[in-house]
Amino acid sequence: MKAPIEKNKEYIVEIIDNGFEGEGIAKIENFTIFVPNAIKGETVKIVIVKVLSSHAFGKILEIITPSKHRVESDCKTYKRCGGCSLRHVQYEETLKMKQNAVQSLVDKTLKNKIEVQPVMRNGKSLPL
């Protein structure tokens, strides 16, 4: 099956979820595209940088509709460094993203389903 997208072409996509490492996930004709630094709910203009048989990777060119959870990073080297992957997301939202990532892994691997508890912050759990 040929991918419905092409390398170096630009597309406007809606970010429908965030992956395990915080990357945004978009789909074009049910073909998955991973977009670093994108947040669920955003509409972004991307350029495709790599296409594989099952998925692709895009880079943000423009954020058309930003998430309400997007913030300016408090680190001057954040975009160049690569040491942190979620500095552009409100802290409380990152805790929810991490809980959802763990819950997804649990749901995929365990036959007996369990509910992952909210991530703790200063001894208090935050509801989803």
N, C-alpha and C positions, 0 to 999 in steps of 0.2 A: 504494500500500500504506500503510495506516495504521500508525503506530508502536505497538508493544505497551506503551508507557509514556505517562504524562501529566505535563505540567509541574506543579510544586508537589506532586506525590505522593511519598510515601516508599517506598523499597524496600530490601531487604537483598540485597546482592550479594557475590559472590566476585570478587576482583581476579585476573584470569587472566594478565595481562601488564602491562608498562610500556611506554608509548609513547616516541616520539623525544625528547620534552621531559621525560620522567620521570613523566608523569601515569599513573595507574592505568587499566587497561582492563577493563571488565566487559561482560557480554552478558546480555540478557534476551530470550529467544526469538530468538536470533541477531542481535539489534539491539545495536549497539555504543554503550557509554556511557563517556565519558572522565571520570575522577575525579581532579582535582588532589590531591596529597599522599597518595595511596593507593599501597601497595606490593604487588607481586605476592605472592599467597598470603594476603592479608588478607581477612577478612570484615567488611564495613562496612555501616552503615545510612546511606543517602544520601537527599537530596531532589533531584529533577530540576529544574534551573534553566533549561535551554534544550533544546528539541526541534527538530531539523531533519529533513529527509526521510531522510537516510542514517545519522544518529547523533545522540547527545544528550550533554549535559554535566550532571554531578551534583556535589553538594557533600556532603562528609562531615558527618554529624550525630553519628555515634558509631562508634568502632572496636570491633567486637565481638571479633574475634580479630586481635591485632596480629602483624605479621611479626617474625620473630626478628632482622631487620635494622633495625628501627625504633629510633631513638635520639632523645633529647631534643636539640633544637637548642641550640647554644652561643651563639646570637645572640638578644638580647632583642627585636629588631624583625623577626625572620624572618617571622612570620606576616603582618605588616602590609606589609612592604617590597616583596616580590616580586622582589628582585634575585637571589635564589638559589632554585633549585627543588628541591634534593635535600638540604638540611641535616638533614632528618629520617631520612636513610638512612645506615647505616654507610659510611664512606669506601670500604672495599674493595668493597662491594656496588655503590657508584656507578660504580666503574671497570668492573665487569662489565656493568652496565646500559649504559654508554656503548659498550663493545665490541659488545654485542648490537645496539644501535641502528645502529651503523655497518655491522655484518654484514648486518642486514636491508636496509639501503639498497643495499649492494653486491649482494645476492642478487636484489633487485627490478630492478636496472638493468643488470647485466652479463650477457652471454651466457656468457662464460667465467668460471666461478665461481672466486673466490679466497677464501682464508681470512684474515680479519682477525686480526692478531696481538694478544695480550693487551696491555692498556694498561700502560705502564711507570710504576712508582712508585719514586723514588729509584734509578733505574737498573736495577731488577729488574722482570721481568714477572710478573703474577699470573695463574695458570691459571683458566679458567672453572670 
